[in-house]
Amino acid sequence: MTSLQVAGAIIMILLSIAIIIIVLMQKDRQSNLSGAFVGGDSSGGFFDKTKGKHKEALLEKGTRILAILFFIVAIGTTAVIIFR
């Protein structure tokens, strides 16, 4: 294995771990939907309902960026293997 292949493999492992951590940090969407049907606690004001929206949007954006980077590194590592 060349040094580029080793570097690509290490980067892919690190990106995989980061994607797993970010996905696990995201809130489960099923729990949000069940609260709507069961009649979850609606005593909170507007700011209580939108408090976590920014964090969730940031985590979703981070997941997308890491997934794109993962595929770029995977394709680049494969290209190094094929065209060496």
N, C-alpha and C positions, 0 to 999 in steps of 0.2 A: 504494500500500500504506500502510496506517495503521501507526502505531508499535506497536500490539499485534500486528499480523501480522508485522512485522519481528522483534519480540521473541520471538514464538512460533517463528519459523523459526530464529533463532539458538539458542534453547533446545533445539529438536529436533535441530539439528546437534551441539551439545555432548553431549546425551544419547546420540545415536547413536555418537559417538566413544567415550564412556565405556562403553557396552554392548559395543562391539567389543573394547576393551582388557580388560574384565573377562572376557569369554568366552575370549579368547586366553590369559589367565592361568590358566584352569581346567585341571586335569589331564584328559588324554584317558581316557575310561572304557574304551575298547577295549584300551588297554595294561594296565589292571588286570585285565581278564578274560582276556587271553592269558597272563598270569603264572599264573593259577589252573590253566589247562589244561596248560601246559608244565611247571609245577612250579617256580615262581619261588623265589627265595632266601627260605627260611623261617627263617634263622638268627637273625633279629632277635627281640627280646622283644615283649611286649605294647605297651609304650610306643613302640617303633619302628613298629609297625603302625598305631597310632592317632595318630601325631604330626601328620600333615597333615589329619586329619579336621576340625579346627576351622577351619582356613584354607579348606578346600573348602566347608564349610557357610556360611562368611561370604561367600565369593565367589558362591555360588548365591543366597543371600538378597539380596545386592547386585544381582545380575542381575535378579531378580524385581522389586525395588523400582524400578530404573531403567526396566524395561520398562513397568511400570504408570504411572510418571510420563510416559514417552514417549507412551503412548496418551491420557492425560489432557490433555497439552499439545496433541496432534494434534486431539483432539475439540474442545478449547477454541478452538484457532485456526480450525478449520472453522466453529464456531459464530459466531465474530467475523466471518468472511467472509460467512456466509449472512445473519445477522441485523443487519448494520450498516445 
